[in-house]
Amino acid sequence: KLVRITVQSRNNKTERTYNIRIQRGPAITLNAGAFVRPKVLPGLGQQPNLGEDAFFLASLGRKTMLTSKTQMGKMDKTPYVSASLQDVSAVGVADGVGGWREAGIDPGEYSKQLMYVTGEALLLTDGAQNSLGPQDAMKFAQATTQVPGTTTASVFSFNKSTLAFNAANLGDSG
């Protein structure tokens, strides 16, 4: 793009005009992946137990999200859950508190639901006037998650146009 700029001296006696060519540099792109190995491999007809771990990868520009919960269907081909996504703009990881097992509650279900809702909140509000950041998205997810439990978590988002990187940590996950 060619831009013409005119500059006047401080005393307004001289004026210079410059033709400047503006070239856009290479775009910053974040590619990410996640991997969760089940604590117990499923037997025939059994659901896998992914333990307490959960993740989401979101591309806000593409309105696409992958989560540990949505990727479980691929376990019939591999003994683990993995995902990779190009042009990622938000990532979250969580580790549910295993002590809930003693009360008969699956600690992984809370972390999976929290990551799913956090990612959805970031996707749905992206570009809106009141877009949520990682901290507010996690607060929203915590308030709307319907299962009991606790977790540590880290969530970050990256805005390619402003180059802003925002992060939030819950518990000792920093």
Contacts in CASP RR format, 6 or more apart in sequence:
PFRMAT RR
TARGET T0000
AUTHOR 0000-0000-0000
METHOD contacts of the structure
MODEL  1
KLVRITVQSRNNKTERTYNIRIQRGPAITLNAGAFVRPKVLPGLGQQPNL
GEDAFFLASLGRKTMLTSKTQMGKMDKTPYVSASLQDVSAVGVADGVGGW
REAGIDPGEYSKQLMYVTGEALLLTDGAQNSLGPQDAMKFAQATTQVPGT
TTASVFSFNKSTLAFNAANLGDSG
1 21 0 8 1.000
1 22 0 8 1.000
1 23 0 8 1.000
2 19 0 8 1.000
2 20 0 8 1.000
2 21 0 8 1.000
2 22 0 8 1.000
3 19 0 8 1.000
3 20 0 8 1.000
3 21 0 8 1.000
3 22 0 8 1.000
4 17 0 8 1.000
4 18 0 8 1.000
4 19 0 8 1.000
4 20 0 8 1.000
5 17 0 8 1.000
5 18 0 8 1.000
5 20 0 8 1.000
6 15 0 8 1.000
6 16 0 8 1.000
6 17 0 8 1.000
6 18 0 8 1.000
7 15 0 8 1.000
7 16 0 8 1.000
7 17 0 8 1.000
7 18 0 8 1.000
8 14 0 8 1.000
8 15 0 8 1.000
9 15 0 8 1.000
27 160 0 8 1.000
28 160 0 8 1.000
28 163 0 8 1.000
29 86 0 8 1.000
29 87 0 8 1.000
29 160 0 8 1.000
30 87 0 8 1.000
30 88 0 8 1.000
30 89 0 8 1.000
30 158 0 8 1.000
31 84 0 8 1.000
31 85 0 8 1.000
31 86 0 8 1.000
31 87 0 8 1.000
31 88 0 8 1.000
32 57 0 8 1.000
32 84 0 8 1.000
32 85 0 8 1.000
32 88 0 8 1.000
32 91 0 8 1.000
33 57 0 8 1.000
33 82 0 8 1.000
33 83 0 8 1.000
33 84 0 8 1.000
33 85 0 8 1.000
34 55 0 8 1.000
34 57 0 8 1.000
34 66 0 8 1.000
34 68 0 8 1.000
34 82 0 8 1.000
34 83 0 8 1.000
34 84 0 8 1.000
34 91 0 8 1.000
34 93 0 8 1.000
35 80 0 8 1.000
35 81 0 8 1.000
35 82 0 8 1.000
36 50 0 8 1.000
36 53 0 8 1.000
36 54 0 8 1.000
36 55 0 8 1.000
36 68 0 8 1.000
36 80 0 8 1.000
36 81 0 8 1.000
36 82 0 8 1.000
37 79 0 8 1.000
37 80 0 8 1.000
37 81 0 8 1.000
38 48 0 8 1.000
38 49 0 8 1.000
38 50 0 8 1.000
38 51 0 8 1.000
38 75 0 8 1.000
38 79 0 8 1.000
38 80 0 8 1.000
38 81 0 8 1.000
39 49 0 8 1.000
39 50 0 8 1.000
39 51 0 8 1.000
40 48 0 8 1.000
40 49 0 8 1.000
41 48 0 8 1.000
41 79 0 8 1.000
42 48 0 8 1.000
42 49 0 8 1.000
42 75 0 8 1.000
48 72 0 8 1.000
48 75 0 8 1.000
48 81 0 8 1.000
50 68 0 8 1.000
50 72 0 8 1.000
50 81 0 8 1.000
50 108 0 8 1.000
50 112 0 8 1.000
51 107 0 8 1.000
51 108 0 8 1.000
52 95 0 8 1.000
52 96 0 8 1.000
52 97 0 8 1.000
52 98 0 8 1.000
52 107 0 8 1.000
52 108 0 8 1.000
52 111 0 8 1.000
52 151 0 8 1.000
53 68 0 8 1.000
53 93 0 8 1.000
53 94 0 8 1.000
53 95 0 8 1.000
53 96 0 8 1.000
53 108 0 8 1.000
53 111 0 8 1.000
54 67 0 8 1.000
54 68 0 8 1.000
54 69 0 8 1.000
54 93 0 8 1.000
54 94 0 8 1.000
54 95 0 8 1.000
54 96 0 8 1.000
54 108 0 8 1.000
54 111 0 8 1.000
54 112 0 8 1.000
54 114 0 8 1.000
54 115 0 8 1.000
54 116 0 8 1.000
54 151 0 8 1.000
55 67 0 8 1.000
55 68 0 8 1.000
55 83 0 8 1.000
55 91 0 8 1.000
55 92 0 8 1.000
55 93 0 8 1.000
55 94 0 8 1.000
55 115 0 8 1.000
56 65 0 8 1.000
56 66 0 8 1.000
56 67 0 8 1.000
56 68 0 8 1.000
56 90 0 8 1.000
56 91 0 8 1.000
56 92 0 8 1.000
56 115 0 8 1.000
56 116 0 8 1.000
56 118 0 8 1.000
56 119 0 8 1.000
57 65 0 8 1.000
57 66 0 8 1.000
57 67 0 8 1.000
57 83 0 8 1.000
57 84 0 8 1.000
57 85 0 8 1.000
57 88 0 8 1.000
57 90 0 8 1.000
57 91 0 8 1.000
57 92 0 8 1.000
58 64 0 8 1.000
58 65 0 8 1.000
58 66 0 8 1.000
58 85 0 8 1.000
58 88 0 8 1.000
58 89 0 8 1.000
58 90 0 8 1.000
58 91 0 8 1.000
58 119 0 8 1.000
58 122 0 8 1.000
58 123 0 8 1.000
59 65 0 8 1.000
59 85 0 8 1.000
59 86 0 8 1.000
59 87 0 8 1.000
59 88 0 8 1.000
59 89 0 8 1.000
60 89 0 8 1.000
60 90 0 8 1.000
60 122 0 8 1.000
60 123 0 8 1.000
60 126 0 8 1.000
60 127 0 8 1.000
60 157 0 8 1.000
61 87 0 8 1.000
61 89 0 8 1.000
61 126 0 8 1.000
62 87 0 8 1.000
63 123 0 8 1.000
63 126 0 8 1.000
64 85 0 8 1.000
65 119 0 8 1.000
65 120 0 8 1.000
65 123 0 8 1.000
66 83 0 8 1.000
66 85 0 8 1.000
67 83 0 8 1.000
67 112 0 8 1.000
67 115 0 8 1.000
67 116 0 8 1.000
67 119 0 8 1.000
68 81 0 8 1.000
68 83 0 8 1.000
68 112 0 8 1.000
68 115 0 8 1.000
69 112 0 8 1.000
69 113 0 8 1.000
69 115 0 8 1.000
69 116 0 8 1.000
70 116 0 8 1.000
71 81 0 8 1.000
71 82 0 8 1.000
71 83 0 8 1.000
72 81 0 8 1.000
74 81 0 8 1.000
75 81 0 8 1.000
88 158 0 8 1.000
89 126 0 8 1.000
89 157 0 8 1.000
89 158 0 8 1.000
89 159 0 8 1.000
89 160 0 8 1.000
90 119 0 8 1.000
90 122 0 8 1.000
90 123 0 8 1.000
90 134 0 8 1.000
90 155 0 8 1.000
90 156 0 8 1.000
90 157 0 8 1.000
90 158 0 8 1.000
91 155 0 8 1.000
91 156 0 8 1.000
92 115 0 8 1.000
92 118 0 8 1.000
92 119 0 8 1.000
92 153 0 8 1.000
92 154 0 8 1.000
92 155 0 8 1.000
92 156 0 8 1.000
93 115 0 8 1.000
93 153 0 8 1.000
93 154 0 8 1.000
93 173 0 8 1.000
94 111 0 8 1.000
94 112 0 8 1.000
94 114 0 8 1.000
94 115 0 8 1.000
94 151 0 8 1.000
94 152 0 8 1.000
94 153 0 8 1.000
94 154 0 8 1.000
94 170 0 8 1.000
94 173 0 8 1.000
95 111 0 8 1.000
95 151 0 8 1.000
95 152 0 8 1.000
95 153 0 8 1.000
95 173 0 8 1.000
96 107 0 8 1.000
96 108 0 8 1.000
96 110 0 8 1.000
96 111 0 8 1.000
96 149 0 8 1.000
96 150 0 8 1.000
96 151 0 8 1.000
96 152 0 8 1.000
97 107 0 8 1.000
97 149 0 8 1.000
97 150 0 8 1.000
97 151 0 8 1.000
97 152 0 8 1.000
98 107 0 8 1.000
99 107 0 8 1.000
100 106 0 8 1.000
100 107 0 8 1.000
100 110 0 8 1.000
100 148 0 8 1.000
100 149 0 8 1.000
100 150 0 8 1.000
101 107 0 8 1.000
105 147 0 8 1.000
105 148 0 8 1.000
105 149 0 8 1.000
107 149 0 8 1.000
107 150 0 8 1.000
107 151 0 8 1.000
108 151 0 8 1.000
109 147 0 8 1.000
110 145 0 8 1.000
110 147 0 8 1.000
110 148 0 8 1.000
110 149 0 8 1.000
110 150 0 8 1.000
110 151 0 8 1.000
111 151 0 8 1.000
111 153 0 8 1.000
113 141 0 8 1.000
113 145 0 8 1.000
113 146 0 8 1.000
113 147 0 8 1.000
114 138 0 8 1.000
114 141 0 8 1.000
114 142 0 8 1.000
114 145 0 8 1.000
114 151 0 8 1.000
114 153 0 8 1.000
115 141 0 8 1.000
115 153 0 8 1.000
117 140 0 8 1.000
117 141 0 8 1.000
117 144 0 8 1.000
117 145 0 8 1.000
118 134 0 8 1.000
118 137 0 8 1.000
118 138 0 8 1.000
118 140 0 8 1.000
118 141 0 8 1.000
118 153 0 8 1.000
118 155 0 8 1.000
119 137 0 8 1.000
119 141 0 8 1.000
119 155 0 8 1.000
121 132 0 8 1.000
121 136 0 8 1.000
121 137 0 8 1.000
121 140 0 8 1.000
121 141 0 8 1.000
122 132 0 8 1.000
122 133 0 8 1.000
122 134 0 8 1.000
122 137 0 8 1.000
122 157 0 8 1.000
125 131 0 8 1.000
125 132 0 8 1.000
125 137 0 8 1.000
132 140 0 8 1.000
133 157 0 8 1.000
133 166 0 8 1.000
133 168 0 8 1.000
134 155 0 8 1.000
134 156 0 8 1.000
134 157 0 8 1.000
134 166 0 8 1.000
134 167 0 8 1.000
134 168 0 8 1.000
135 155 0 8 1.000
135 166 0 8 1.000
135 168 0 8 1.000
137 155 0 8 1.000
138 153 0 8 1.000
138 155 0 8 1.000
138 168 0 8 1.000
138 170 0 8 1.000
151 170 0 8 1.000
152 169 0 8 1.000
152 170 0 8 1.000
152 171 0 8 1.000
152 172 0 8 1.000
152 173 0 8 1.000
153 169 0 8 1.000
153 170 0 8 1.000
153 171 0 8 1.000
153 173 0 8 1.000
154 167 0 8 1.000
154 168 0 8 1.000
154 169 0 8 1.000
154 170 0 8 1.000
154 173 0 8 1.000
154 174 0 8 1.000
155 167 0 8 1.000
155 168 0 8 1.000
156 165 0 8 1.000
156 166 0 8 1.000
156 167 0 8 1.000
156 168 0 8 1.000
157 165 0 8 1.000
157 166 0 8 1.000
157 167 0 8 1.000
158 164 0 8 1.000
158 165 0 8 1.000
158 166 0 8 1.000
159 165 0 8 1.000
159 166 0 8 1.000
END
